[in-house]
Amino acid sequence: MTVEKISLYFKINLLVTALFSLSFLFFQKEYTFISFTFTLFALISTSVTLYVIYYIIFRAFFRFANIVQYVLAFIFTLTNFLLITDWAIYRSWGYHINGMVLNIMFSPAAYSSLAMSTTSLFLVSLIIIILIVSQYIILKKLSTLPQEKATITNKKFNKYLFIVLPIIIISEKVTYSIANLRANQMILSQTAVVPLYQPLLMDDLLISLGMKKVKSDSISLNLKAISNINYPLHKIKIKNSKKTNIFIFGIDALRPDVLTHEIAPNINSFSHGAITFTNHYSGGNNTRFGLFSFFYGINSSYWFGFLNIGKGPVLFDVLKDLNYQISIISSANMSWPEFRKTTFFNIQDKIKDDFKGNILQKDSQVITYFSKWLNKQDLHKPLFSFLWLDGVHGRAYSDAHRKFLPDNDKVNDYLRATESQKISLFNMYKNSVNTADARFQEFINILKKKGLYKNSIIILMSDHGQEFYEHGYYGHNSAYDTEQARCTFIFKDQNEAEPQVVHHMTSHLDVPPTLLSRLGVINPYSDYSHGQNLFDKNYSRRCSFVGNWNENAIICNDNTFIISDIVTRAFDNQIRDTKTYNPVKLKDKSELNKVLMETLQQNSHFSH
């Protein structure tokens, strides 16, 4: 291989990557001529930028062509594979490869949470093979290409590429800069589909040329920068503690509207003797941030700071101080998400999460283990148990619970799911809820048998909801509509209030203040939480903070404000109607400004 052939090898792969990139055009539904052209150019420009970086890095090694060709073959294969993977991720969840995806890739404990069919695994393997074989064929063809022809072909490529590509790149960057100056959302929002897009801002230059900057509502809360955690703000004080047994039964991805007598008869029956919160929001639209907000009672944006310092919630500190007998029993591994380094950091010896078998078997073993654990405890001392089932998240159910058909032959595959399958996908979900409902009744029966049912706090909860294309999305972690952000929360405690249905907005943030007040903590809620006691007479909540990896939402009764957490996407903020999730424009920005300021204050409250 010669230098000319290696250079030609670069250009061929650039064209291949650029063509793959253009497939992202199909993810935008509405285009004007200008926005389409901009998006087209942005996709090409980003591909070119990536290959320019590769070229700069490896140009000095072209003299070792026989060696460097294999290194480049690996890099080009990996680049195109990641691009195809990113396409699949964006298709399913509406975001690109991010910190969460990388976290999954490098966390073996996370793989059990993924749902990929044998067909999908086969397709992934086939894509890898095709990419590798393609690189082999290209290199083979180039190695046999006469040197003179390689030189001529390379010059022809240079002639056209060096004219066309600069025009594309310059026009795309200038268009973005002008759009940013004028706050043109029609142009700016197009970059959401472009992998690795890097904007170029020229405000000073454009203003010097006579253009005026339009004021924008864009804001970045810079949530992941939260550090120097000061939590709790003051030493926790306990007075007249009521050492009530607390049992929390969690079901991953359980949305509240499916808890009907037909789908979940046992949970439905339980709710009639409890307090059911129908408008309850998680602190995240995924497990990591949902459970974090539930146990800490603070905005999920603090996850990263707590992960860095290894600090558990006040709730478990108080339980330990009160000599509670504690158990954390989970069907899913608590190493991913990193709950052993956050939520359960100080009680890792109380965790049981190493069950064997499939999801159904693990869920069943959770109940069995809880029964055995309970048999070993002193029932005259206070008890705290958190049970966590993963079956609904994995759409796992037995034939005995296969009540809702069609069900896609029980095949649960996130990467290949389409809107045309939404009925069968939702039936699978209902079947898995019916299965989890049976496990919940086994749990209740155990408590009743031990005489613990009547005088204990019993909570049924979830980490987030689940969508089935009601607003164009599937699953969770992709939007902040009520299907994904709203979750199950049912609270039973005869000492607090009579059974009732609560329709006003509540949040996971309110759970720790509610429980800690019951345990005798007399500190102001603000010492350790952003929430309130659900049973305070003056309880009032008009907005809930819901976090994600890429962005965060402030969900209020009327409007949902979505704020990007990525600096380069600070322009991509959205305002949606909370009930319909349709985009809206506000004439009066006073509410937006107020909730933004409140959130900024909250996200500095425990940071010093």
Secondary structure, 3 states (H helix, E strand, C coil): CCHHHHHHHHHHHHHHHHHHHHHHHHHCCCCCHHHHHHHHHHHHHHHHHHHHHHHHHHHHHHHHHHHHHHHHHHHHHHHHHHHHHHHHHHHHHCCCCCHHHHHHHCCHHHHHHCCCCHHHHHHHHHHHHHHHHHHHHHHHHHHHCCHHHHHHHHHHHHHHHHHHHHHHHHHHHHHHHHHHHCCCHHHHHHHHHCCCCCCCCCHHHHHHCCCCCCCCCCCCCCHHHCCCECCCCCCCCECCCCCCCEEEEEECCCCHHHCCCCCCHHHHHHHCCCEEECCEECCECCHHHHHHHHHHCCCHHHHHHHHHHCCCCHHHHHHHHCCCEEEEEECCCCCCCCHHHCCCHHHHHHEECCCCCCHHHHHHHHHHHHHHHHHCCCCCCCEEEEEEECCCCCCCCCHHHCCCCCCHHHCCCHHHCCHHHHHHHHHHHHHHHHHHHHHHHHHHHHHHHCCCCCCCEEEEECCCCCEECCCCCEECCCCCCHHHHECCEEEECCCCCCCEEECCCEEHHHHHHHHHHHCCECCCHHHCCCCCCCCCCCCCCCEEEEECCCEEEEEECCEEEEEECCHHHCCCCEEEECCCCCECCCCCCHHHHHHHHHHHHHHHHCEC
